[in-house]
């Protein structure tokens, strides 16, 4: 019995030693793993710190480069603005004797005066001339407008547009097109004959950065559709383009005044869509059959710079304004389509007065 007891005790001791040894090994292993994890954490923290410092240096360099670029752009814009101040100011020809304005025309003129008077009360800086567009990318709504214009051009002129342009070398299309030339693409798609007269597509581009995009064809992949056409693109505001070409005898059969800004204009930039439309009519650009598209916002102007009792303009006022200016040059106007999408696109068909009753 004592022998069995001794053997049992020896077995228990051996088992205890084995368990203790195993526990020690596990403890040592855990300690080694913990030490390795701590070392890895230190390495990861150091790497993260170095990466953060590197990224911060890259961001600082990128920010410095961007700041320098913005300073260069600002300098260029200032130069352009000063240069454009020296351009000849075109005096608006007077209305003919016996002119009878519509109520919409009178409301538009009252709104123009109210906006200019409101700006004059607080303006302390000289007016800016360089306009910067807020165009980012073509939207479905803008695509719809371009397609609508293309459809109406095909309806009004159709295949005869080729013959009409060939017969009259002074006849042109005047477009305020985006950097991706979306309007031009829509017109070429609806009226392929127009491709033979691409140099007659005149595009005044007021934004210098967008002008660069248009002439090098880098605004959008879709612009490749018009890259091989020699479009007549000028880095000018519309009012400057109208003034500088007034003696060339040009006539416009399609004019897309895609202003995409307030109908009240921007007095700080000496920019007024309604004044530009007056120049278009009174300088004799409108052909006896002309499509005139206008895109404007009718949102109420800022209250602090616009009298409370001044007119709040609507589409009917614009239609009356266009009808009055058209009548003053022997044309009648018909609003043929309106598309509202935040902004409002209005398309007018202008025809010679003697043909008004037949259309």
VOMARDO-486958 format. One record per residue (C-alpha): residue in three letters; x, y, z. Coordinates in steps of 0.001 Angstrom, whole numbers, plus 500000, padded with zeros to 6 digits. Each point is the difference from the previous one (the first is absolute). Layout:
% residues N
<doro><code>ALA</code><x>X</x><y>Y</y><z>Z</z></doro>
...
% end
This chain:
% residues 359
<doro><code>UNK</code><x>500000</x><y>500000</y><z>500000</z></doro>
<doro><code>UNK</code><x>502849</x><y>502341</y><z>500821</z></doro>
<doro><code>UNK</code><x>501590</x><y>499221</y><z>496644</z></doro>
<doro><code>UNK</code><x>496821</x><y>500831</y><z>498142</z></doro>
<doro><code>UNK</code><x>499642</x><y>503186</y><z>502023</z></doro>
<doro><code>UNK</code><x>503575</x><y>500970</y><z>499179</z></doro>
<doro><code>UNK</code><x>499509</x><y>499340</y><z>496303</z></doro>
<doro><code>UNK</code><x>496809</x><y>502013</y><z>500033</z></doro>
<doro><code>UNK</code><x>501733</x><y>502912</y><z>501720</z></doro>
<doro><code>UNK</code><x>502872</x><y>499842</y><z>497541</z></doro>
<doro><code>UNK</code><x>497551</x><y>500038</y><z>497082</z></doro>
<doro><code>UNK</code><x>498180</x><y>502994</y><z>501408</z></doro>
<doro><code>UNK</code><x>503268</x><y>501826</y><z>500507</z></doro>
<doro><code>UNK</code><x>501066</x><y>499234</y><z>496452</z></doro>
<doro><code>UNK</code><x>496631</x><y>501194</y><z>498662</z></doro>
<doro><code>UNK</code><x>500231</x><y>503186</y><z>502088</z></doro>
<doro><code>UNK</code><x>503502</x><y>500673</y><z>498722</z></doro>
<doro><code>UNK</code><x>498857</x><y>499479</y><z>496425</z></doro>
<doro><code>UNK</code><x>497081</x><y>502344</y><z>500512</z></doro>
<doro><code>UNK</code><x>502228</x><y>502582</y><z>501652</z></doro>
<doro><code>UNK</code><x>502479</x><y>499713</y><z>497160</z></doro>
<doro><code>UNK</code><x>497212</x><y>500362</y><z>497445</z></doro>
<doro><code>UNK</code><x>498626</x><y>503009</y><z>501855</z></doro>
<doro><code>UNK</code><x>503442</x><y>501565</y><z>500062</z></doro>
<doro><code>UNK</code><x>500408</x><y>499387</y><z>496286</z></doro>
<doro><code>UNK</code><x>496604</x><y>501559</y><z>499304</z></doro>
<doro><code>UNK</code><x>500898</x><y>502946</y><z>502191</z></doro>
<doro><code>UNK</code><x>503311</x><y>500488</y><z>498237</z></doro>
<doro><code>UNK</code><x>498295</x><y>499698</y><z>496608</z></doro>
<doro><code>UNK</code><x>497371</x><y>502561</y><z>500974</z></doro>
<doro><code>UNK</code><x>502681</x><y>502327</y><z>501289</z></doro>
<doro><code>UNK</code><x>501921</x><y>499690</y><z>496739</z></doro>
<doro><code>UNK</code><x>496809</x><y>500613</y><z>497973</z></doro>
<doro><code>UNK</code><x>499142</x><y>502997</y><z>502144</z></doro>
<doro><code>UNK</code><x>503494</x><y>501401</y><z>499543</z></doro>
<doro><code>UNK</code><x>499756</x><y>499455</y><z>496246</z></doro>
<doro><code>UNK</code><x>496578</x><y>501679</y><z>499860</z></doro>
<doro><code>UNK</code><x>501354</x><y>502946</y><z>501936</z></doro>
<doro><code>UNK</code><x>502957</x><y>500241</y><z>497660</z></doro>
<doro><code>UNK</code><x>497708</x><y>499828</y><z>496970</z></doro>
<doro><code>UNK</code><x>497753</x><y>502646</y><z>501498</z></doro>
<doro><code>UNK</code><x>503004</x><y>502248</y><z>500512</z></doro>
<doro><code>UNK</code><x>501087</x><y>499402</y><z>496403</z></doro>
<doro><code>UNK</code><x>496449</x><y>500603</y><z>498703</z></doro>
<doro><code>UNK</code><x>499679</x><y>503181</y><z>502053</z></doro>
<doro><code>UNK</code><x>503330</x><y>501233</y><z>498693</z></doro>
<doro><code>UNK</code><x>499063</x><y>499122</y><z>496400</z></doro>
<doro><code>UNK</code><x>496629</x><y>501722</y><z>500402</z></doro>
<doro><code>UNK</code><x>501700</x><y>503064</y><z>501424</z></doro>
<doro><code>UNK</code><x>502460</x><y>500078</y><z>497111</z></doro>
<doro><code>UNK</code><x>497206</x><y>499448</y><z>497453</z></doro>
<doro><code>UNK</code><x>497943</x><y>502766</y><z>501598</z></doro>
<doro><code>UNK</code><x>502953</x><y>502357</y><z>499904</z></doro>
<doro><code>UNK</code><x>500665</x><y>499056</y><z>496371</z></doro>
<doro><code>UNK</code><x>496358</x><y>500515</y><z>499083</z></doro>
<doro><code>UNK</code><x>499944</x><y>503330</y><z>501782</z></doro>
<doro><code>UNK</code><x>503085</x><y>501061</y><z>498064</z></doro>
<doro><code>UNK</code><x>498359</x><y>498885</y><z>496747</z></doro>
<doro><code>UNK</code><x>496802</x><y>501860</y><z>500893</z></doro>
<doro><code>UNK</code><x>501951</x><y>503113</y><z>500914</z></doro>
<doro><code>UNK</code><x>501875</x><y>499853</y><z>496696</z></doro>
<doro><code>UNK</code><x>496762</x><y>499380</y><z>498082</z></doro>
<doro><code>UNK</code><x>498320</x><y>502875</y><z>501828</z></doro>
<doro><code>UNK</code><x>502923</x><y>502284</y><z>499258</z></doro>
<doro><code>UNK</code><x>499890</x><y>498991</y><z>496333</z></doro>
<doro><code>UNK</code><x>496243</x><y>500535</y><z>499856</z></doro>
<doro><code>UNK</code><x>500332</x><y>503384</y><z>501692</z></doro>
<doro><code>UNK</code><x>502651</x><y>501002</y><z>497503</z></doro>
<doro><code>UNK</code><x>497775</x><y>498849</y><z>497139</z></doro>
<doro><code>UNK</code><x>497050</x><y>501983</y><z>501370</z></doro>
<doro><code>UNK</code><x>502204</x><y>503061</y><z>500330</z></doro>
<doro><code>UNK</code><x>501056</x><y>499637</y><z>496367</z></doro>
<doro><code>UNK</code><x>496390</x><y>499588</y><z>498897</z></doro>
<doro><code>UNK</code><x>498980</x><y>503009</y><z>502075</z></doro>
<doro><code>UNK</code><x>502774</x><y>502034</y><z>498390</z></doro>
<doro><code>UNK</code><x>498882</x><y>498936</y><z>496518</z></doro>
<doro><code>UNK</code><x>496376</x><y>500857</y><z>500792</z></doro>
<doro><code>UNK</code><x>501040</x><y>503416</y><z>501313</z></doro>
<doro><code>UNK</code><x>501973</x><y>500625</y><z>496815</z></doro>
<doro><code>UNK</code><x>497059</x><y>498919</y><z>497860</z></doro>
<doro><code>UNK</code><x>497635</x><y>502148</y><z>502030</z></doro>
<doro><code>UNK</code><x>502219</x><y>503075</y><z>499640</z></doro>
<doro><code>UNK</code><x>500461</x><y>499346</y><z>496292</z></doro>
<doro><code>UNK</code><x>496273</x><y>499600</y><z>499460</z></doro>
<doro><code>UNK</code><x>499350</x><y>503305</y><z>501752</z></doro>
<doro><code>UNK</code><x>501823</x><y>501673</y><z>497110</z></doro>
<doro><code>UNK</code><x>497771</x><y>498432</y><z>497359</z></doro>
<doro><code>UNK</code><x>497624</x><y>502241</y><z>498148</z></doro>
<doro><code>UNK</code><x>496626</x><y>500352</y><z>501661</z></doro>
<doro><code>UNK</code><x>497231</x><y>499601</y><z>497459</z></doro>
<doro><code>UNK</code><x>497233</x><y>502555</y><z>500298</z></doro>
<doro><code>UNK</code><x>496583</x><y>498419</y><z>499780</z></doro>
<doro><code>UNK</code><x>498206</x><y>501312</y><z>496903</z></doro>
<doro><code>UNK</code><x>496741</x><y>501796</y><z>500836</z></doro>
<doro><code>UNK</code><x>496582</x><y>498541</y><z>499438</z></doro>
<doro><code>UNK</code><x>498132</x><y>501129</y><z>496875</z></doro>
<doro><code>UNK</code><x>497468</x><y>502796</y><z>500143</z></doro>
<doro><code>UNK</code><x>496519</x><y>498828</y><z>500883</z></doro>
<doro><code>UNK</code><x>501265</x><y>497025</y><z>501977</z></doro>
<doro><code>UNK</code><x>497232</x><y>498614</y><z>502236</z></doro>
<doro><code>UNK</code><x>501391</x><y>497790</y><z>502777</z></doro>
<doro><code>UNK</code><x>498145</x><y>497041</y><z>501457</z></doro>
<doro><code>UNK</code><x>499305</x><y>499839</y><z>503721</z></doro>
<doro><code>UNK</code><x>502614</x><y>497245</y><z>500261</z></doro>
<doro><code>UNK</code><x>502576</x><y>502252</y><z>498364</z></doro>
<doro><code>UNK</code><x>499241</x><y>502813</y><z>502456</z></doro>
<doro><code>UNK</code><x>500246</x><y>497634</y><z>502980</z></doro>
<doro><code>UNK</code><x>503351</x><y>498664</y><z>498764</z></doro>
<doro><code>UNK</code><x>501400</x><y>503499</y><z>499559</z></doro>
<doro><code>UNK</code><x>498769</x><y>500990</y><z>503467</z></doro>
<doro><code>UNK</code><x>501691</x><y>496918</y><z>501453</z></doro>
<doro><code>UNK</code><x>503260</x><y>500869</y><z>498225</z></doro>
<doro><code>UNK</code><x>499956</x><y>503513</y><z>501423</z></doro>
<doro><code>UNK</code><x>499179</x><y>498720</y><z>503482</z></doro>
<doro><code>UNK</code><x>502882</x><y>497531</y><z>499928</z></doro>
<doro><code>UNK</code><x>502502</x><y>502559</y><z>498766</z></doro>
<doro><code>UNK</code><x>498816</x><y>502620</y><z>502502</z></doro>
<doro><code>UNK</code><x>500187</x><y>497497</y><z>502849</z></doro>
<doro><code>UNK</code><x>503551</x><y>499072</y><z>499111</z></doro>
<doro><code>UNK</code><x>501064</x><y>503635</y><z>499638</z></doro>
<doro><code>UNK</code><x>498948</x><y>500682</y><z>503606</z></doro>
<doro><code>UNK</code><x>502528</x><y>497632</y><z>501557</z></doro>
<doro><code>UNK</code><x>502664</x><y>499457</y><z>497303</z></doro>
<doro><code>UNK</code><x>503436</x><y>501285</y><z>500966</z></doro>
<doro><code>UNK</code><x>502195</x><y>498089</y><z>497526</z></doro>
<doro><code>UNK</code><x>500286</x><y>500433</y><z>496270</z></doro>
<doro><code>UNK</code><x>497997</x><y>497548</y><z>497954</z></doro>
<doro><code>UNK</code><x>501471</x><y>496677</y><z>498999</z></doro>
<doro><code>UNK</code><x>499861</x><y>498873</y><z>496390</z></doro>
<doro><code>UNK</code><x>501254</x><y>496413</y><z>499997</z></doro>
<doro><code>UNK</code><x>497201</x><y>497473</y><z>500469</z></doro>
<doro><code>UNK</code><x>500627</x><y>496561</y><z>501502</z></doro>
<doro><code>UNK</code><x>497595</x><y>497194</y><z>499166</z></doro>
<doro><code>UNK</code><x>498690</x><y>497530</y><z>502569</z></doro>
<doro><code>UNK</code><x>499634</x><y>497205</y><z>497437</z></doro>
<doro><code>UNK</code><x>501171</x><y>496632</y><z>501378</z></doro>
<doro><code>UNK</code><x>498604</x><y>497232</y><z>497813</z></doro>
<doro><code>UNK</code><x>497123</x><y>499449</y><z>497649</z></doro>
<doro><code>UNK</code><x>496750</x><y>499266</y><z>501840</z></doro>
<doro><code>UNK</code><x>496979</x><y>498065</y><z>498663</z></doro>
<doro><code>UNK</code><x>498023</x><y>503263</y><z>500046</z></doro>
<doro><code>UNK</code><x>502611</x><y>501831</y><z>497953</z></doro>
<doro><code>UNK</code><x>500142</x><y>497092</y><z>497564</z></doro>
<doro><code>UNK</code><x>496224</x><y>500247</y><z>499641</z></doro>
<doro><code>UNK</code><x>500268</x><y>503715</y><z>499210</z></doro>
<doro><code>UNK</code><x>502713</x><y>499431</y><z>497396</z></doro>
<doro><code>UNK</code><x>497961</x><y>497248</y><z>498367</z></doro>
<doro><code>UNK</code><x>496902</x><y>502225</y><z>499938</z></doro>
<doro><code>UNK</code><x>501960</x><y>502734</y><z>498266</z></doro>
<doro><code>UNK</code><x>501327</x><y>497485</y><z>497465</z></doro>
<doro><code>UNK</code><x>496495</x><y>498718</y><z>499276</z></doro>
<doro><code>UNK</code><x>498682</x><y>503505</y><z>499367</z></doro>
<doro><code>UNK</code><x>502952</x><y>500878</y><z>497767</z></doro>
<doro><code>UNK</code><x>499235</x><y>496910</y><z>497914</z></doro>
<doro><code>UNK</code><x>496300</x><y>500945</y><z>499951</z></doro>
<doro><code>UNK</code><x>500587</x><y>503591</y><z>498908</z></doro>
<doro><code>UNK</code><x>502827</x><y>499489</y><z>497529</z></doro>
<doro><code>UNK</code><x>500431</x><y>496269</y><z>499359</z></doro>
<doro><code>UNK</code><x>502234</x><y>498982</y><z>497076</z></doro>
<doro><code>UNK</code><x>499517</x><y>503473</y><z>498529</z></doro>
<doro><code>UNK</code><x>502365</x><y>501430</y><z>502625</z></doro>
<doro><code>UNK</code><x>502947</x><y>498920</y><z>497855</z></doro>
<doro><code>UNK</code><x>498645</x><y>501936</y><z>496999</z></doro>
<doro><code>UNK</code><x>499056</x><y>503001</y><z>502154</z></doro>
<doro><code>UNK</code><x>503498</x><y>500261</y><z>501488</z></doro>
<doro><code>UNK</code><x>501623</x><y>499455</y><z>496608</z></doro>
<doro><code>UNK</code><x>497919</x><y>502755</y><z>498414</z></doro>
<doro><code>UNK</code><x>500771</x><y>502531</y><z>502741</z></doro>
<doro><code>UNK</code><x>503664</x><y>500077</y><z>501166</z></doro>
<doro><code>UNK</code><x>499093</x><y>502507</y><z>502735</z></doro>
<doro><code>UNK</code><x>497500</x><y>497684</y><z>501678</z></doro>
<doro><code>UNK</code><x>501258</x><y>498373</y><z>503224</z></doro>
<doro><code>UNK</code><x>498957</x><y>498096</y><z>503110</z></doro>
<doro><code>UNK</code><x>500815</x><y>501682</y><z>503311</z></doro>
<doro><code>UNK</code><x>500264</x><y>497694</y><z>503020</z></doro>
<doro><code>UNK</code><x>500969</x><y>500480</y><z>503630</z></doro>
<doro><code>UNK</code><x>501231</x><y>496423</y><z>500223</z></doro>
<doro><code>UNK</code><x>501479</x><y>498068</y><z>502923</z></doro>
<doro><code>UNK</code><x>503585</x><y>498648</y><z>500065</z></doro>
<doro><code>UNK</code><x>498750</x><y>496607</y><z>498795</z></doro>
<doro><code>UNK</code><x>498303</x><y>501650</y><z>496986</z></doro>
<doro><code>UNK</code><x>496750</x><y>498233</y><z>500881</z></doro>
<doro><code>UNK</code><x>497809</x><y>502412</y><z>498031</z></doro>
<doro><code>UNK</code><x>502194</x><y>499766</y><z>496920</z></doro>
<doro><code>UNK</code><x>499919</x><y>496204</y><z>500163</z></doro>
<doro><code>UNK</code><x>496200</x><y>500039</y><z>500245</z></doro>
<doro><code>UNK</code><x>499697</x><y>502256</y><z>496952</z></doro>
<doro><code>UNK</code><x>502414</x><y>497910</y><z>497947</z></doro>
<doro><code>UNK</code><x>498053</x><y>496892</y><z>500964</z></doro>
<doro><code>UNK</code><x>496597</x><y>501429</y><z>499034</z></doro>
<doro><code>UNK</code><x>501265</x><y>501809</y><z>496892</z></doro>
<doro><code>UNK</code><x>503047</x><y>498167</y><z>498594</z></doro>
<doro><code>UNK</code><x>500148</x><y>502446</y><z>497058</z></doro>
<doro><code>UNK</code><x>501251</x><y>502584</y><z>502469</z></doro>
<doro><code>UNK</code><x>503378</x><y>498217</y><z>500156</z></doro>
<doro><code>UNK</code><x>500923</x><y>501545</y><z>496643</z></doro>
<doro><code>UNK</code><x>499679</x><y>503459</y><z>501564</z></doro>
<doro><code>UNK</code><x>501660</x><y>499417</y><z>503382</z></doro>
<doro><code>UNK</code><x>501964</x><y>503245</y><z>499712</z></doro>
<doro><code>UNK</code><x>496642</x><y>501811</y><z>500050</z></doro>
<doro><code>UNK</code><x>499347</x><y>498722</y><z>503529</z></doro>
<doro><code>UNK</code><x>501184</x><y>502966</y><z>502065</z></doro>
<doro><code>UNK</code><x>500574</x><y>499392</y><z>503707</z></doro>
<doro><code>UNK</code><x>500913</x><y>502959</y><z>502242</z></doro>
<doro><code>UNK</code><x>501564</x><y>498544</y><z>503158</z></doro>
<doro><code>UNK</code><x>500237</x><y>502438</y><z>502908</z></doro>
<doro><code>UNK</code><x>501744</x><y>497610</y><z>502416</z></doro>
<doro><code>UNK</code><x>503738</x><y>499785</y><z>499096</z></doro>
<doro><code>UNK</code><x>500400</x><y>496554</y><z>501592</z></doro>
<doro><code>UNK</code><x>497065</x><y>498621</y><z>498012</z></doro>
<doro><code>UNK</code><x>501368</x><y>501600</y><z>496849</z></doro>
<doro><code>UNK</code><x>503198</x><y>497999</y><z>500463</z></doro>
<doro><code>UNK</code><x>498002</x><y>496802</y><z>500487</z></doro>
<doro><code>UNK</code><x>497984</x><y>500638</y><z>496854</z></doro>
<doro><code>UNK</code><x>502893</x><y>500734</y><z>497679</z></doro>
<doro><code>UNK</code><x>502036</x><y>496993</y><z>501144</z></doro>
<doro><code>UNK</code><x>496970</x><y>497672</y><z>500234</z></doro>
<doro><code>UNK</code><x>500685</x><y>498747</y><z>503519</z></doro>
<doro><code>UNK</code><x>496776</x><y>500844</y><z>501802</z></doro>
<doro><code>UNK</code><x>498237</x><y>496698</y><z>499491</z></doro>
<doro><code>UNK</code><x>500420</x><y>496779</y><z>498088</z></doro>
<doro><code>UNK</code><x>496925</x><y>500868</y><z>497962</z></doro>
<doro><code>UNK</code><x>501695</x><y>503119</y><z>498665</z></doro>
<doro><code>UNK</code><x>501933</x><y>497776</y><z>497584</z></doro>
<doro><code>UNK</code><x>496833</x><y>500020</y><z>497889</z></doro>
<doro><code>UNK</code><x>500715</x><y>503620</y><z>499015</z></doro>
<doro><code>UNK</code><x>503800</x><y>500116</y><z>500237</z></doro>
<doro><code>UNK</code><x>500499</x><y>499535</y><z>496270</z></doro>
<doro><code>UNK</code><x>497728</x><y>502976</y><z>499243</z></doro>
<doro><code>UNK</code><x>501551</x><y>503448</y><z>499838</z></doro>
<doro><code>UNK</code><x>497645</x><y>501843</y><z>502332</z></doro>
<doro><code>UNK</code><x>500213</x><y>503783</y><z>500276</z></doro>
<doro><code>UNK</code><x>500754</x><y>500385</y><z>503726</z></doro>
<doro><code>UNK</code><x>500970</x><y>503394</y><z>501440</z></doro>
<doro><code>UNK</code><x>501115</x><y>500835</y><z>503530</z></doro>
<doro><code>UNK</code><x>497493</x><y>502845</y><z>500374</z></doro>
<doro><code>UNK</code><x>496923</x><y>500912</y><z>501924</z></doro>
<doro><code>UNK</code><x>496842</x><y>500001</y><z>497923</z></doro>
<doro><code>UNK</code><x>499545</x><y>503772</y><z>500222</z></doro>
<doro><code>UNK</code><x>503596</x><y>500499</y><z>498843</z></doro>
<doro><code>UNK</code><x>499515</x><y>497552</y><z>497148</z></doro>
<doro><code>UNK</code><x>496836</x><y>501790</y><z>498871</z></doro>
<doro><code>UNK</code><x>501713</x><y>503399</y><z>500199</z></doro>
<doro><code>UNK</code><x>503223</x><y>498989</y><z>498228</z></doro>
<doro><code>UNK</code><x>498210</x><y>498300</y><z>497077</z></doro>
<doro><code>UNK</code><x>497199</x><y>502511</y><z>499477</z></doro>
<doro><code>UNK</code><x>501514</x><y>501325</y><z>496764</z></doro>
<doro><code>UNK</code><x>500556</x><y>496582</y><z>498416</z></doro>
<doro><code>UNK</code><x>496465</x><y>499713</y><z>498641</z></doro>
<doro><code>UNK</code><x>499386</x><y>496680</y><z>501752</z></doro>
<doro><code>UNK</code><x>496503</x><y>498570</y><z>500391</z></doro>
<doro><code>UNK</code><x>499046</x><y>497265</y><z>502452</z></doro>
<doro><code>UNK</code><x>497531</x><y>497222</y><z>499211</z></doro>
<doro><code>UNK</code><x>500499</x><y>498133</y><z>503305</z></doro>
<doro><code>UNK</code><x>500922</x><y>501810</y><z>503212</z></doro>
<doro><code>UNK</code><x>500225</x><y>498008</y><z>503219</z></doro>
<doro><code>UNK</code><x>500455</x><y>502527</y><z>502813</z></doro>
<doro><code>UNK</code><x>500706</x><y>497337</y><z>502608</z></doro>
<doro><code>UNK</code><x>500670</x><y>502500</y><z>502788</z></doro>
<doro><code>UNK</code><x>499074</x><y>497639</y><z>502879</z></doro>
<doro><code>UNK</code><x>499943</x><y>502934</y><z>502390</z></doro>
<doro><code>UNK</code><x>497500</x><y>502408</y><z>501499</z></doro>
<doro><code>UNK</code><x>497801</x><y>502004</y><z>497653</z></doro>
<doro><code>UNK</code><x>500933</x><y>502990</y><z>502180</z></doro>
<doro><code>UNK</code><x>503648</x><y>499624</y><z>499030</z></doro>
<doro><code>UNK</code><x>503158</x><y>500633</y><z>502007</z></doro>
<doro><code>UNK</code><x>500564</x><y>503762</y><z>500311</z></doro>
<doro><code>UNK</code><x>503373</x><y>499470</y><z>501700</z></doro>
<doro><code>UNK</code><x>501265</x><y>498435</y><z>496783</z></doro>
<doro><code>UNK</code><x>498127</x><y>502445</y><z>497765</z></doro>
<doro><code>UNK</code><x>498145</x><y>496966</y><z>498706</z></doro>
<doro><code>UNK</code><x>496344</x><y>500089</y><z>498987</z></doro>
<doro><code>UNK</code><x>498362</x><y>497290</y><z>497856</z></doro>
<doro><code>UNK</code><x>497190</x><y>502386</y><z>499059</z></doro>
<doro><code>UNK</code><x>502490</x><y>502660</y><z>498854</z></doro>
<doro><code>UNK</code><x>501762</x><y>497353</y><z>497905</z></doro>
<doro><code>UNK</code><x>496696</x><y>499081</y><z>498358</z></doro>
<doro><code>UNK</code><x>499412</x><y>503671</y><z>499248</z></doro>
<doro><code>UNK</code><x>503411</x><y>500198</y><z>498337</z></doro>
<doro><code>UNK</code><x>499214</x><y>496909</y><z>497951</z></doro>
<doro><code>UNK</code><x>496797</x><y>501513</y><z>498637</z></doro>
<doro><code>UNK</code><x>500983</x><y>503643</y><z>499612</z></doro>
<doro><code>UNK</code><x>503349</x><y>499295</y><z>498320</z></doro>
<doro><code>UNK</code><x>498091</x><y>498119</y><z>497313</z></doro>
<doro><code>UNK</code><x>501220</x><y>496449</y><z>500621</z></doro>
<doro><code>UNK</code><x>496586</x><y>498300</y><z>499891</z></doro>
<doro><code>UNK</code><x>499295</x><y>498320</y><z>496655</z></doro>
<doro><code>UNK</code><x>496515</x><y>500173</y><z>498492</z></doro>
<doro><code>UNK</code><x>499493</x><y>496425</y><z>501209</z></doro>
<doro><code>UNK</code><x>501827</x><y>499377</y><z>503244</z></doro>
<doro><code>UNK</code><x>499780</x><y>497629</y><z>502945</z></doro>
<doro><code>UNK</code><x>500851</x><y>501721</y><z>503290</z></doro>
<doro><code>UNK</code><x>500542</x><y>497833</y><z>503085</z></doro>
<doro><code>UNK</code><x>500487</x><y>501615</y><z>503414</z></doro>
<doro><code>UNK</code><x>500835</x><y>498257</y><z>503293</z></doro>
<doro><code>UNK</code><x>499496</x><y>502085</y><z>503149</z></doro>
<doro><code>UNK</code><x>499136</x><y>499771</y><z>503666</z></doro>
<doro><code>UNK</code><x>496916</x><y>501865</y><z>501172</z></doro>
<doro><code>UNK</code><x>500842</x><y>499703</y><z>503685</z></doro>
<doro><code>UNK</code><x>499406</x><y>503238</y><z>501908</z></doro>
<doro><code>UNK</code><x>503185</x><y>502069</y><z>500459</z></doro>
<doro><code>UNK</code><x>501622</x><y>500805</y><z>503346</z></doro>
<doro><code>UNK</code><x>497632</x><y>502170</y><z>502022</z></doro>
<doro><code>UNK</code><x>502627</x><y>502398</y><z>501356</z></doro>
<doro><code>UNK</code><x>501013</x><y>501058</y><z>496473</z></doro>
<doro><code>UNK</code><x>496633</x><y>499924</y><z>498288</z></doro>
<doro><code>UNK</code><x>497087</x><y>502252</y><z>500898</z></doro>
<doro><code>UNK</code><x>497028</x><y>498223</y><z>501541</z></doro>
<doro><code>UNK</code><x>497573</x><y>501688</y><z>497595</z></doro>
<doro><code>UNK</code><x>502068</x><y>499150</y><z>496885</z></doro>
<doro><code>UNK</code><x>498542</x><y>497419</y><z>497577</z></doro>
<doro><code>UNK</code><x>500495</x><y>496274</y><z>500583</z></doro>
<doro><code>UNK</code><x>500493</x><y>498794</y><z>496441</z></doro>
<doro><code>UNK</code><x>498418</x><y>496899</y><z>498458</z></doro>
<doro><code>UNK</code><x>500074</x><y>498198</y><z>496655</z></doro>
<doro><code>UNK</code><x>497157</x><y>502175</y><z>498658</z></doro>
<doro><code>UNK</code><x>502108</x><y>503097</y><z>500672</z></doro>
<doro><code>UNK</code><x>502926</x><y>498534</y><z>498046</z></doro>
<doro><code>UNK</code><x>497649</x><y>499090</y><z>497155</z></doro>
<doro><code>UNK</code><x>498685</x><y>503571</y><z>499932</z></doro>
<doro><code>UNK</code><x>503525</x><y>501379</y><z>500075</z></doro>
<doro><code>UNK</code><x>501097</x><y>497843</y><z>497047</z></doro>
<doro><code>UNK</code><x>496816</x><y>500819</y><z>498074</z></doro>
<doro><code>UNK</code><x>500573</x><y>503750</y><z>500428</z></doro>
<doro><code>UNK</code><x>503656</x><y>499918</y><z>498948</z></doro>
<doro><code>UNK</code><x>499127</x><y>497755</y><z>497042</z></doro>
<doro><code>UNK</code><x>497173</x><y>502314</y><z>498907</z></doro>
<doro><code>UNK</code><x>502395</x><y>502951</y><z>500067</z></doro>
<doro><code>UNK</code><x>502065</x><y>498350</y><z>497230</z></doro>
<doro><code>UNK</code><x>497077</x><y>498762</y><z>497919</z></doro>
<doro><code>UNK</code><x>499662</x><y>496504</y><z>501435</z></doro>
<doro><code>UNK</code><x>497296</x><y>498200</y><z>501895</z></doro>
<doro><code>UNK</code><x>500698</x><y>497539</y><z>502796</z></doro>
<doro><code>UNK</code><x>498318</x><y>496785</y><z>501059</z></doro>
<doro><code>UNK</code><x>500842</x><y>497995</y><z>503122</z></doro>
<doro><code>UNK</code><x>500088</x><y>496421</y><z>498690</z></doro>
<doro><code>UNK</code><x>501339</x><y>498039</y><z>502996</z></doro>
<doro><code>UNK</code><x>500769</x><y>500419</y><z>503683</z></doro>
<doro><code>UNK</code><x>501987</x><y>497550</y><z>502140</z></doro>
<doro><code>UNK</code><x>500274</x><y>500552</y><z>503745</z></doro>
<doro><code>UNK</code><x>502692</x><y>498193</y><z>501992</z></doro>
<doro><code>UNK</code><x>501024</x><y>502397</y><z>502756</z></doro>
<doro><code>UNK</code><x>501004</x><y>502313</y><z>497181</z></doro>
<doro><code>UNK</code><x>497559</x><y>500796</y><z>497192</z></doro>
<doro><code>UNK</code><x>500668</x><y>499484</y><z>496311</z></doro>
<doro><code>UNK</code><x>497845</x><y>502038</y><z>497627</z></doro>
<doro><code>UNK</code><x>500139</x><y>499522</y><z>496241</z></doro>
<doro><code>UNK</code><x>498679</x><y>502739</y><z>497734</z></doro>
<doro><code>UNK</code><x>499461</x><y>499842</y><z>496256</z></doro>
<doro><code>UNK</code><x>500577</x><y>503345</y><z>498293</z></doro>
<doro><code>UNK</code><x>498588</x><y>500668</y><z>496554</z></doro>
<doro><code>UNK</code><x>499663</x><y>502991</y><z>497696</z></doro>
<doro><code>UNK</code><x>496903</x><y>502027</y><z>500733</z></doro>
<doro><code>UNK</code><x>498469</x><y>499316</y><z>496584</z></doro>
<doro><code>UNK</code><x>500242</x><y>496253</y><z>500682</z></doro>
<doro><code>UNK</code><x>498525</x><y>500065</y><z>503503</z></doro>
<doro><code>UNK</code><x>496448</x><y>499194</y><z>498992</z></doro>
<doro><code>UNK</code><x>501046</x><y>496928</y><z>498022</z></doro>
<doro><code>UNK</code><x>501946</x><y>498343</y><z>502827</z></doro>
% end
